[in-house]
Amino acid sequence: MSVPEFLPLSLQELLPKWAHFCLFVGRFVEEELGVDLEGKRVLVGLSGGVDSTALLLVLHYLSKRADFTVEAVHLDHRLRPESIDDAAFCRDLCAALSIRCAVETADVAALARERSIGLEEAGREARYKLFASLRESGPFDYVAVGHQLDDLSEDVLMRLIRGTGWPGLSGMPGFDPARGLIRPLLLLPKSTLVAFVTRLGILWREDATNADDAITRNRVRNEILPLIRRENPNFWQSVARLWKIGRIEQDYWDTLTANPCEILDNQTLKDAHQALRLRLYKSCLDAVGPGQALAETLFKLDEAWLEQKVGAVFQFPGEKTATITASGVVFGSSH
Amino acid sequence: MSVPEFLPLSLQELLPKWAHFCLFVGRFVEEELGVDLEGKRVLVGLSGGVDSTALLLVLHYLSKRADFTVEAVHLDHRLRPESIDDAAFCRDLCAALSIRCAVETADVAALARERSIGLEEAGREARYKLFASLRESGPFDYVAVGHQLDDLSEDVLMRLIRGTGWPGLSGMPGFDPARGLIRPLLLLPKSTLVAFVTRLGILWREDATNADDAITRNRVRNEILPLIRRENPNFWQSVARLWKIGRIEQDYWDTLTANPCEILDNQTLKDAHQALRLRLYKSCLDAVGPGQALAETLFKLDEAWLEQKVGAVFQFPGEKTATITASGVVFGSSH
């Protein structure tokens, strides 16, 4: 049996150390993510790996105290013959905790072929599509996923490699309001989750794709991160700190650019520092429609505005434009 | 001969491509670093490696046009028997360009033993001490050093590993007013410098310590960076972009915290977003005296201020303190 016969069912039955650990997660969700779970319905994305297993357990224990509902969903990716055992494990675990568990299947390999994308991306797409549909039909207030501090470290490195600016560089958000997504374990190292689930006597499932070096993320995880941890064994603390600063500054800039408009007049731009001007351009472009504005083009736009190159037009992805006019910078769509 | 008999002596004698390259460096110094070299005296730190060789050449060609003076200094670290050849190369190169060149020696190994520091750190210390003393006696307006984009990439990674916040994470400054230090080549990849110096037929000196894997910086350079470049061959462009954003935001925050004071009153703090409050604390602490404030302690100080824990005292490195009082946060020294 992967799930022991007698599993603690409440915070009180846990060792004090692990009860505190659960309460830490609760405080993180409330204080850092600004999410109040009381009276809410939460859907947990359960792969059967150690992260989502820990997540389900923590939220289950917290739910008894803070009065919210936890349900789980497992998506069978059908990529490995053992995936049927993953689903069985998820069912067993949920049964032991009296948690409702939906098991769905998706042909991820077919999706990857069809869309000409990688298996990892196809799997993610299938999962988040399922989460979104269940969130609506549930209905659920939040979808909780098991990303932890090791994932965040990888994410920060991937973003650095890819060339993400600030504060995006500080990593994935802990709360994504548009998708109702929360990541309660984001500042906890995987080793802590392993210790917690091990202590409960649960034999979680290993995700075999993690060993596949063909995937950039796995090369970052298996080759680059170990070298970085050799230089600084507390690298994960650096990442957690950077994430916190990033969240605060994201909120700061969001506050200052909360009212994007179709025209930024010269006076507004003159009163603004270049750092703010660049963010104002970006927020106005975001309001026009989808498509990420490149930092280089934003720099050029600002240079042109400084030189008052009236008539100059800048193209941005998503067929969006910014035009220097006599009265300011005008944003629009070129289709 | 490491230095060819006929070396171009002015921009006009260079291929257009390389003349443009020199002019790019000139614009970078003027526009990005905000440094006007006209009529100034510049001391170049010359190791004889490809970076500082390129730097000397570029500044020499620019100096004819923008009317500033270039001199060079080479410090013999006495770590390798060949170091005497490095000095001879520097003398030859400077002679060919009619540039005054001082050659000094320092027993870096002895300094490292004496101070119980690494050879790299001891070498850096000896160099910058010499630069400071020559800058005063020269006198020189600026000291130019050969850091380039590969160094900046290493620096960004080292800062990420070490846990540096934002905007420090974006890397070393291009202009350090306190030391009069400029880094004109900071956004140029080393490969470009190699192509330039090679084209001129100069056989620069290789720095043997670069291959020594005992040094963290060299492990970052020789092991971690190649893996990152495999994922994104244009990683250096990501770094250059990040550096630019970092400089702009550093200036933004410097402007907002330009008047550090001994007491931050409650009204000022109430009007400020948390992002600004954290930077205000830091700038007030910096004004008290040397010692880097830890982000964690700044977070705790802010939490205590939010909860109005009057009487709470926070200790910072350099025996500095921050105390919550009824009227605000008071900064001081505990010795």
Boltz contact constraints between the chains, C-beta under 6 A:
constraints:
  - contact:
      token1: [A, 161]
      token2: [B, 228]
      max_distance: 6.0
  - contact:
      token1: [A, 161]
      token2: [B, 231]
      max_distance: 6.0
  - contact:
      token1: [A, 161]
      token2: [B, 232]
      max_distance: 6.0
  - contact:
      token1: [A, 163]
      token2: [B, 238]
      max_distance: 6.0
  - contact:
      token1: [A, 165]
      token2: [B, 245]
      max_distance: 6.0
  - contact:
      token1: [A, 166]
      token2: [B, 166]
      max_distance: 6.0
  - contact:
      token1: [A, 166]
      token2: [B, 245]
      max_distance: 6.0
  - contact:
      token1: [A, 216]
      token2: [B, 231]
      max_distance: 6.0
  - contact:
      token1: [A, 223]
      token2: [B, 227]
      max_distance: 6.0
  - contact:
      token1: [A, 224]
      token2: [B, 227]
      max_distance: 6.0
  - contact:
      token1: [A, 227]
      token2: [B, 223]
      max_distance: 6.0
  - contact:
      token1: [A, 227]
      token2: [B, 224]
      max_distance: 6.0
  - contact:
      token1: [A, 228]
      token2: [B, 161]
      max_distance: 6.0
  - contact:
      token1: [A, 231]
      token2: [B, 161]
      max_distance: 6.0
  - contact:
      token1: [A, 231]
      token2: [B, 216]
      max_distance: 6.0
  - contact:
      token1: [A, 232]
      token2: [B, 161]
      max_distance: 6.0
  - contact:
      token1: [A, 238]
      token2: [B, 163]
      max_distance: 6.0
  - contact:
      token1: [A, 241]
      token2: [B, 295]
      max_distance: 6.0
  - contact:
      token1: [A, 245]
      token2: [B, 165]
      max_distance: 6.0
  - contact:
      token1: [A, 245]
      token2: [B, 166]
      max_distance: 6.0
  - contact:
      token1: [A, 248]
      token2: [B, 274]
      max_distance: 6.0
  - contact:
      token1: [A, 248]
      token2: [B, 275]
      max_distance: 6.0
  - contact:
      token1: [A, 249]
      token2: [B, 275]
      max_distance: 6.0
  - contact:
      token1: [A, 252]
      token2: [B, 273]
      max_distance: 6.0
  - contact:
      token1: [A, 252]
      token2: [B, 275]
      max_distance: 6.0
  - contact:
      token1: [A, 273]
      token2: [B, 252]
      max_distance: 6.0
  - contact:
      token1: [A, 274]
      token2: [B, 248]
      max_distance: 6.0
  - contact:
      token1: [A, 275]
      token2: [B, 248]
      max_distance: 6.0
  - contact:
      token1: [A, 275]
      token2: [B, 249]
      max_distance: 6.0
  - contact:
      token1: [A, 275]
      token2: [B, 252]
      max_distance: 6.0
  - contact:
      token1: [A, 295]
      token2: [B, 241]
      max_distance: 6.0
